[in-house]
């Protein structure tokens, strides 16, 4: 319906007029040669006249601020998510993100204006996804997709605020306590050698996992990624998105050499030639039976890095072994060695206290001798 300025005869200030009831306001201003106008309808609000006028003046200031910054609020959530996806390389990570968005977010928010999305709406989304059976870590993907999308939209002057910043998802504590990490590392290593002494395929698979590799990094490894001559292999698409060059240990190199090819998947599916191994679940179960109920494929990362800590390896090198770009991430996998730490502290306290006591005794003795 067209706006008639005659319906708003009462001027509040420049660019703002109201009707005779002061519950609807007409605004109109020109910026950089472009004229915009609209209606602010507070007729269903229980505010008094003074509050309605104050609110209208505030909304007008926001509209002018957006115009001065070139904000174009017509972009939908679909639009800004597509901007984000366009920044990602065409690899499985990008496809997985898009798939999750399409399945769990798009129907609810895709066609809505990004500028209209509120934090409480996103909080309701993640709460609903968890209520339907989604794990908190899986549901967190919704915010991991939307938050960078809103940040890109802000940078491109499509919106002003990121509504994801206050959304809360309580993630369960999944870090397992590693007791005697060095001993467990030896147990896993010996279990691999015992079980797969005559099977270089799975011996290499589990030795790579024991080196700190994620399952996805192992099963996506290709022969083209490996340099047998210079003892390294490349992870072209690790979790942090940064290509990594990793040392090729002699025991892994020896196992790989027994079934080496020129190209293709290193761990090609034994059932579907040309396809990669799916996940190695059955063999992992066999190794768990060999090693102990505490074993899991991902747990080897915790064991490996905790064993490194027991040897006094610096955090920066432990992070490198796990493929982290941020050294602080190491705390997710590292079991703090409270026992060793408390022993060191106790030894330090006792040493300093004894030194202080000896010094005090010497001073007393000196005073007595002088007298």
C-alpha positions in Angstrom: 0.0 0.0 0.0 1.4 3.4 -1.0 2.5 5.8 1.8 0.6 9.1 1.9 2.5 11.9 3.6 -0.9 13.7 4.3 -1.6 11.0 6.9 1.3 12.3 8.9 0.8 16.0 9.3 2.7 16.5 12.6 6.5 17.1 12.3 8.6 15.7 15.0 12.0 16.7 13.6 13.7 16.7 10.2 12.8 13.6 8.3 10.2 12.4 10.8 6.4 13.0 11.0 3.6 11.4 12.9 -0.2 10.9 12.7 -2.6 12.6 15.0 -2.5 9.7 17.4 1.3 9.7 17.6 1.4 5.9 17.2 2.5 5.7 13.6 5.5 7.6 12.2 6.5 8.4 8.6 10.2 8.8 7.9 11.9 10.0 4.8 15.5 11.1 4.0 18.0 11.4 1.2 21.6 10.2 1.4 24.1 10.2 -1.4 21.4 11.0 -4.0 19.2 8.1 -2.9 15.8 8.8 -1.2 14.4 6.2 1.2 11.2 6.2 3.2 9.0 4.0 5.4 6.6 3.7 8.3 7.2 2.9 12.0 4.1 1.4 13.4 3.8 1.4 17.2 0.0 1.3 17.4 0.0 -2.1 19.1 2.5 -1.0 21.8 1.3 0.1 25.2 3.9 2.9 25.4 2.9 6.4 26.2 3.3 9.2 23.6 6.7 10.4 24.9 8.1 6.8 24.7 6.7 6.3 21.2 8.3 9.5 19.9 11.6 8.6 21.6 11.6 5.2 20.0 10.8 6.6 16.5 13.7 9.1 16.8 16.0 6.2 17.8 14.9 4.0 14.9 15.4 7.0 12.5 19.0 7.5 13.7 19.7 3.7 13.1 18.3 4.0 9.6 20.4 7.0 8.8 23.5 5.3 10.3 22.9 2.2 8.0 22.5 4.5 5.0 25.7 6.3 5.7 27.6 3.0 6.0 26.1 1.7 2.8 24.2 -1.1 4.6 22.0 -3.1 2.2 19.7 -5.3 4.4 18.0 -7.1 1.5 20.4 -10.0 1.7 18.9 -13.3 2.9 20.6 -15.9 5.0 21.0 -18.1 1.9 22.8 -15.1 0.3 25.3 -14.7 3.1 25.9 -18.5 3.6 26.7 -18.7 -0.2 29.2 -15.9 0.3 30.9 -17.9 3.1 30.9 -21.1 1.1 32.5 -19.3 -1.8 35.5 -18.7 0.4 36.1 -22.4 1.0 38.1 -24.7 -1.3 36.1 -27.3 -3.3 36.9 -30.1 -0.9 34.9 -32.5 1.3 34.8 -30.0 4.1 32.9 -27.5 2.0 30.4 -30.1 0.8 29.8 -31.3 4.3 29.1 -27.8 5.5 26.7 -27.1 2.7 24.9 -30.4 3.3 24.4 -29.7 7.0 23.1 -26.2 6.3 20.7 -27.5 3.6 19.4 -30.2 5.9 19.1 -28.4 9.2 19.1 -24.6 8.8 18.0 -23.6 5.3 14.3 -24.4 5.6 13.9 -22.3 8.8 16.1 -19.3 7.9 17.3 -19.5 4.3 14.7 -17.1 2.8 14.7 -14.7 5.7 16.6 -11.4 5.7 19.9 -11.9 7.5 19.4 -8.5 9.2 16.2 -9.8 10.9 17.7 -12.9 12.5 17.9 -12.5 16.3 20.1 -14.5 18.8 17.1 -16.0 20.5 15.9 -17.5 17.1 19.3 -19.2 16.6 19.3 -20.4 20.2 15.9 -22.0 19.6 17.3 -23.6 16.4 20.1 -25.3 18.2 17.9 -26.3 21.1 15.4 -27.9 18.7 18.2 -29.8 16.8 19.5 -31.2 20.1 16.0 -32.1 21.3 15.5 -34.1 18.0 18.5 -36.2 18.8 21.4 -34.3 17.4 24.6 -34.4 19.5 25.8 -30.9 20.7 29.1 -31.3 18.8 27.1 -32.1 15.6 24.6 -29.3 16.2 27.5 -26.8 16.7 28.0 -27.0 13.0 25.0 -24.7 12.5 26.7 -21.9 14.3 30.1 -22.8 12.8 28.4 -22.2 9.4 26.3 -19.2 10.3 28.8 -17.2 12.4 31.4 -16.8 9.6 28.6 -16.1 7.2 27.4 -13.2 9.3 30.9 -11.9 9.7 31.4 -11.8 6.0 28.0 -10.1 5.6 29.2 -7.4 8.1 32.4 -6.9 6.2 30.4 -6.5 3.0 28.0 -4.0 4.7 24.9 -6.2 4.4 24.2 -6.2 8.1 25.5 -4.6 11.3 25.5 -7.3 14.0 26.3 -11.0 14.3 23.5 -12.8 16.1 25.6 -15.9 16.7 27.8 -14.4 19.4 25.5 -15.1 22.3 24.3 -18.5 21.3 25.3 -21.2 23.8 25.8 -24.9 23.2 26.9 -27.0 26.1 29.4 -29.5 24.8 30.0 -32.6 26.8 33.5 -33.2 28.2 34.9 -36.0 26.1 38.6 -35.9 27.0 39.6 -39.2 28.5 42.0 -39.4 31.4 45.3 -41.0 30.2 46.9 -43.0 33.0 50.5 -44.0 32.3 50.5 -42.6 28.8 54.0 -43.9 28.0 52.9 -47.4 29.1 49.7 -47.2 27.0 51.6 -46.0 24.0 53.9 -49.0 24.2 50.8 -51.3 24.6 49.2 -49.9 21.5 52.4 -50.2 19.5 53.0 -53.8 20.6 49.4 -54.7 19.9 49.7 -53.4 16.3 52.9 -55.4 15.7 51.4 -58.5 17.2 48.1 -58.4 15.4 49.3 -57.1 12.0 52.8 -58.6 11.7 51.8 -60.2 8.4 49.4 -57.5 7.3 51.3 -54.3 6.2 48.0 -52.6 5.1 46.5 -52.4 8.5 49.9 -52.2 10.2 50.5 -49.0 8.3 47.0 -47.8 9.0 47.2 -48.1 12.8 50.8 -46.9 13.0 49.7 -43.7 11.2 47.0 -43.3 13.8 49.5 -43.8 16.5 51.5 -40.9 15.1 48.6 -38.6 15.8 46.7 -38.7 12.5 43.0 -38.4 12.5 41.0 -41.3 10.9 39.9 -39.0 8.0 43.5 -38.0 7.3 44.6 -41.7 7.1 41.8 -43.0 4.9 42.1 -40.0 2.5 45.8 -40.4 2.0 46.9 -41.0 -1.6 50.1 -42.4 -3.0 50.8 -39.1 -4.8 50.9 -37.4 -1.3 53.9 -39.6 -0.2 57.6 -38.9 -0.8 59.4 -42.1 0.0 62.7 -40.5 -1.2 62.5 -37.6 1.3 60.6 -39.3 4.1 57.5 -37.2 4.3 53.9 -37.1 3.3 51.4 -34.3 2.7 48.0 -33.8 4.2 46.4 -31.5 1.5 43.1 -31.0 3.4 43.5 -31.4 7.2 40.9 -30.2 9.7 42.4 -26.7 10.1 42.4 -26.2 6.3 46.2 -25.6 6.1 48.2 -28.0 3.9 50.7 -29.9 6.1 54.0 -31.8 5.5 54.4 -34.7 8.0 57.4 -36.8 8.7 57.2 -40.4 7.4 58.5 -42.7 10.2 60.6 -45.7 9.2 58.2 -48.3 10.5 55.3 -46.7 8.5 57.5 -46.4 5.4 58.5 -50.0 5.6 54.9 -51.2 5.9 53.7 -49.0 3.0 56.6 -50.2 0.8 55.2 -53.7 1.0 52.0 -52.7 -1.0 53.2 -49.4 -2.6 51.5 -48.1 -5.8 52.2 -45.1 -8.0 48.8 -43.4 -7.5 45.4 -43.8 -6.1 44.1 -44.3 -2.5 46.8 -45.7 -0.2 44.1 -47.5 1.8 41.9 -48.7 -1.1 38.8 -50.6 -0.1 39.4 -54.4 0.0 35.8 -54.8 -1.1 35.3 -52.0 -3.6 38.4 -51.6 -5.9 39.0 -47.9 -6.8 37.2 -46.7 -3.7 38.9 -45.8 -0.4 38.6 -47.7 2.8 35.4 -46.6 4.6 36.5 -46.5 8.2 38.3 -49.6 9.4 35.7 -50.2 12.2 36.1 -54.0 12.3 39.9 -53.9 12.5 39.7 -51.2 15.2 37.5 -53.6 17.2 40.1 -56.4 16.7 42.9 -54.1 18.0 40.8 -53.0 20.9 40.3 -56.6 21.9 44.1 -57.1 21.6 45.1 -53.9 23.6 42.3 -53.3 26.1 38.8 -51.8 26.5 40.3 -48.3 27.0 41.5 -48.2 23.4 39.8 -46.3 20.6 41.3 -45.0 17.4 40.9 -41.3 18.3 42.2 -42.0 21.8 45.6 -42.7 20.4 45.9 -38.9 19.9 45.4 -38.3 23.6 47.8 -41.1 24.5 50.5 -40.0 22.1 50.5 -36.3 23.1 50.3 -37.2 26.8 53.3 -39.5 26.4 55.2 -36.6 24.8 54.3 -34.4 27.7 55.7 -37.0 30.1 59.0 -36.8 28.2 59.0 -33.0 28.6 58.3 -32.1 24.9 57.4 -28.5 24.3 53.7 -27.7 23.6 54.6 -26.1 20.2 56.0 -29.5 19.1 53.1 -31.5 20.5 50.7 -29.2 18.6 52.7 -29.8 15.4 52.5 -33.6 15.9 48.7 -33.4 16.1 48.4 -31.0 13.2 47.1 -28.0 15.1 47.7 -24.4 13.9 46.9 -23.1 17.4 49.1 -24.4 20.2 46.3 -23.8 22.8 44.2 -26.6 21.1 46.6 -29.1 22.7 44.6 -29.0 25.9 41.8 -30.9 24.3 44.0 -33.9 24.0 46.6 -33.5 26.7 46.0 -35.0 30.1 47.6 -32.7 32.7 50.2 -34.6 34.6 49.0 -33.5 38.1 51.1 -36.2 39.9 54.4 -35.2 38.3 53.5 -31.5 38.6 52.7 -31.8 42.3 55.9 -33.8 42.9 58.0 -31.1 41.2 56.2 -28.4 43.3 56.7 -30.4 46.5 60.4 -30.9 45.7 60.8 -27.2 45.0 59.1 -26.2 48.2 61.1 -28.6 50.3 64.4 -27.5 48.6 63.7 -23.8 49.2 62.5 -24.4 52.7 65.6 -26.4 53.6 67.8 -23.7 52.1 66.0 -21.1 54.1 66.3 -23.2 57.3 70.0 -23.8 56.8 70.6 -20.1 56.2 68.7 -19.2 59.4 70.7 -21.8 61.4 74.0 -20.4 60.1 72.9 -16.8 61.0 72.0 -17.9 64.6 75.3 -19.8 64.9 77.2 -16.7 63.7 75.5 -14.5 66.3 76.3 -17.0 69.1 79.9 -17.1 68.1 80.2 -13.3 68.1 78.8 -13.2 71.6 
